[in-house]
Structures are given as C-alpha cells and as structure tokens.
C-alpha cells in the first residue's frame, strides 16, 4: 500500500516538501513506517529519532497498524527537540548521515573522522569495548565544542555523535563531521573537534581484553581550550 505522510517545520524544510509518499506492506506498523521513511527519504533519517507520528490526528504507538486511508503526520518536537547533529546513541553510526547534517551551499569541504574499535592496544587483544556516557552532559559539551569551533573558524558546521553499549572490533564508536568553505579549515577544525571531544565530553570505555578489563575515561576537565590547543596539548 502507498500512504501519504504530512510534514511540518524542520522536517518539511529538509524534505523540501509538505508531504511525502511511502510504500509499505499490508499490516505495516508505525515502526515499519519510520524504517521506510529512513530508507526512502534519507535526508529525513537523522531527524526521525526525535519525532512523533500521528494517525488520524492522534499520537500513535510504534506497534500501531496502519491502513491506506489513515491520515498520517510526522511531527517534530514542539520546542524544536534535540539537535540531531549531537547525540549519544545505542544505534549504529553512519558517517553519511552526519555529512548530510552539515552539508550546506557555503561548504567547499566536508571532513569526517570515524573512530572504530581496534583489535590490539599496546599488545593486548581487545575482545570488545563497552562505552558509557553521561548523556545529557555529553550532548551539552558536544554543543560547546561546536560553539568553540564556530568562534575560531566562523561559518563552520559541526556534527558529532558517539555510540554507547558494547561494540565489537571494527564497529564505529564515534563520528565527527565538519563543513567549511575551504579544505585547510576543515582539516584544522576536524582535528580540533575530535581532540576537544576527547578532552571534555564525559564518555568512558571499558576495555574487554582476553585476560581482563579496565575502565578508561579520556576527558581532562575544564581548561582554556584555545591556549591548550595552540600549545599542542592532547
């Protein structure tokens, strides 16, 4: 069946239209609908985690079964919700999604940093990593890093997301994307972003080795970011 979905506010802006059509199997649910939107309209995918779905002008649960004649709307949060550029999530990360979030007509360069789980650290074999974060503060500090970058490199667009939970070798733990007018700025801003994230964003990882485990936190606490960065601090 084919259903029409009404869009509003930032969703309509990103899709560049007020309604979209989605093809679904019979007996599809609201959850299936969101999966289909993410697949068939990739530009909306980064925003879906903070949206609601209404069916016939009532908020709908994820397991609500849909009918072709239903009036369906995809609703952004009333107050604008969370900024999708900055997130702590248990879901797999995608560099492509972050590129979409920072891409803009003024950008001549988009740089991404993708941090993955490596198998060996100082001779010890990692079985998997377990990440934990103080999520509200982590998102706040990510936004602070973006503000620092905007002050240092005006016009830069930044997105950063970090995954939590158990991650296997080669899985993506963190993605940072920066969009700038010129390539030199993208290299500089991108390095600043990941180093600053490691310094002040409250995220910890438990290294699960073949012969033991250890919790590690890389944040160093507050200090003057510009002077420390210029001195080459890590």
C-alpha positions in Angstrom: 0.0 0.0 0.0 1.0 3.6 -0.5 0.5 6.1 2.3 0.9 9.9 2.3 2.7 11.5 5.3 2.3 15.1 6.2 5.5 17.0 7.2 5.9 20.2 9.3 8.5 22.7 10.4 12.1 21.5 10.1 11.0 18.2 8.5 9.3 19.9 5.7 12.3 22.2 5.2 14.7 19.3 4.9 12.4 17.3 2.6 11.7 20.5 0.6 8.0 19.4 0.5 5.0 19.3 2.8 4.1 15.7 2.2 5.8 12.5 1.0 4.5 9.1 -0.1 5.8 5.9 1.3 5.2 2.3 0.0 4.5 -0.2 2.8 3.4 -3.8 3.0 -0.1 -4.5 4.3 -0.4 -4.6 8.1 2.7 -2.4 8.4 3.1 -0.6 11.8 4.3 2.9 12.7 7.7 1.4 13.4 7.8 0.0 9.9 6.7 3.4 8.6 9.7 5.1 10.2 12.1 2.5 8.9 10.7 3.0 5.4 11.0 6.8 5.7 14.6 6.5 6.7 15.3 4.3 3.7 13.2 6.0 1.0 13.9 9.6 2.2 17.4 9.6 3.5 17.5 13.3 4.2 15.0 12.8 7.0 16.7 9.9 8.6 18.8 11.9 11.1 15.7 13.6 12.5 13.4 10.7 13.0 14.7 9.7 16.5 13.2 12.8 18.0 9.9 12.8 16.1 6.4 11.6 16.8 3.9 10.0 14.5 0.2 10.9 14.5 -2.5 8.7 12.9 -5.9 10.3 12.3 -4.8 13.3 14.4 -3.9 11.2 17.5 -0.4 10.3 18.6 0.4 6.7 17.6 2.4 4.0 19.4 5.2 2.2 17.4 3.1 -1.0 17.1 0.0 0.8 15.7 -1.1 -1.0 12.5 -1.6 1.4 9.6 -4.3 1.5 6.9 -4.0 3.1 3.5 -6.8 5.6 4.3 -5.2 6.8 7.5 -4.2 10.4 7.8 -0.6 10.2 8.9 1.7 13.0 10.0 5.3 13.1 11.1 5.7 15.6 13.9 8.9 17.3 15.1 9.0 18.0 18.9 7.1 21.1 19.9 10.1 23.0 21.2 12.4 22.0 18.4 13.6 19.0 20.3 17.2 17.8 20.3 19.6 18.9 17.7 20.2 15.8 15.6 23.8 16.9 14.9 24.8 16.0 18.5 23.9 12.6 20.0 24.7 9.8 22.3 23.1 6.7 20.9 23.0 2.9 21.1 22.3 2.7 17.4 25.0 2.1 14.8 26.6 5.3 13.5 26.8 6.4 9.9 29.3 9.0 8.5 27.0 9.6 5.6 24.2 10.8 7.9 26.5 13.3 9.6 27.7 14.6 6.2 24.0 15.2 5.3 23.6 17.2 8.6 26.5 19.6 8.0 26.3 19.9 4.2 25.3 23.3 3.0 25.7 25.6 -0.1 28.6 27.5 1.5 30.7 24.5 2.2 33.5 23.7 -0.2 34.9 20.9 2.0 33.4 18.4 4.4 35.7 16.3 6.6 34.7 13.3 8.6 36.5 11.5 11.4 35.4 7.9 12.1 36.7 6.2 15.2 36.5 2.5 15.3 37.2 -0.3 17.7 40.7 -1.7 17.1 41.7 -5.3 17.9 45.1 -4.6 19.6 46.1 -1.9 22.0 49.7 -2.0 23.3 50.0 -5.7 22.6 46.7 -6.6 24.3 43.9 -8.2 22.2 40.6 -6.4 22.6 37.5 -8.7 22.5 35.1 -5.8 22.6 34.7 -2.3 24.1 31.9 -1.2 26.4 31.1 2.5 26.2 29.1 4.5 28.8 28.3 8.2 28.9 26.6 10.9 31.0 24.4 11.6 28.0 22.8 15.0 28.9 26.1 16.5 29.8 27.9 14.8 26.9 25.5 16.4 24.4 25.8 19.7 26.1 29.6 19.5 25.8 29.4 18.5 22.2 27.5 21.7 21.5 30.1 23.6 23.4 32.8 22.2 21.1 30.8 23.3 18.1 30.4 26.8 19.5 34.2 27.0 20.1 34.8 25.9 16.5 32.3 28.4 15.2 34.2 31.1 17.1 37.6 30.0 15.8 36.5 29.1 12.3 33.4 31.2 11.5 30.8 29.6 9.4 31.8 26.0 10.2 29.0 23.5 10.6 29.7 20.7 13.0 28.1 17.3 13.9 29.3 14.7 16.3 27.8 11.5 17.6 29.1 8.8 19.9 27.8 5.3 20.4 27.4 3.6 23.8 27.0 0.0 24.8 29.1 -3.0 23.7 30.9 -2.5 20.4 32.8 -5.3 18.5 36.1 -4.9 16.7 35.8 -2.7 13.6 32.4 -1.2 14.7 32.2 2.6 14.7 32.3 4.3 18.1 32.4 8.0 17.1 31.8 10.1 14.1 32.6 13.8 13.7 31.8 15.8 10.6 32.8 19.4 9.8 31.8 21.5 6.8 33.9 24.6 5.9 34.4 26.9 3.0 38.0 25.6 2.3 39.8 22.4 2.9 42.6 23.7 5.2 39.9 24.9 7.7 38.2 21.5 7.5 41.4 19.7 8.5 42.1 22.1 11.4 38.5 22.2 12.6 38.1 18.4 12.3 41.2 17.7 14.4 40.1 20.3 17.0 36.7 18.7 17.2 37.8 15.2 18.0 40.6 16.2 20.3 38.3 18.6 22.2 35.6 15.9 22.4 38.1 13.5 23.9 39.1 16.2 26.4 35.8 17.4 27.9 32.9 15.1 26.8 32.1 12.6 29.7 32.4 9.3 27.9 34.1 6.2 29.3 35.0 2.9 27.8 35.7 -0.5 29.3 38.4 -2.3 27.5 37.5 -6.0 27.5 40.7 -7.9 26.8 41.3 -11.6 26.6 42.9 -11.6 30.0 41.0 -8.9 31.9 39.3 -5.5 31.6 39.7 -1.8 32.6 37.6 1.3 32.6 39.1 4.4 31.0 37.9 8.0 30.8 39.7 10.3 28.4 38.1 13.7 29.4 40.5 16.0 31.3 38.1 18.5 32.7 37.8 22.3 32.1 40.6 24.4 30.9 41.3 27.2 28.4 40.7 25.3 25.1 42.4 27.8 22.8 45.7 28.2 24.7 45.9 24.5 25.4 45.2 23.5 21.8 47.8 26.0 20.5 50.4 24.6 22.8 49.8 21.2 21.3 48.1 19.6 24.3 46.5 16.2 23.8 
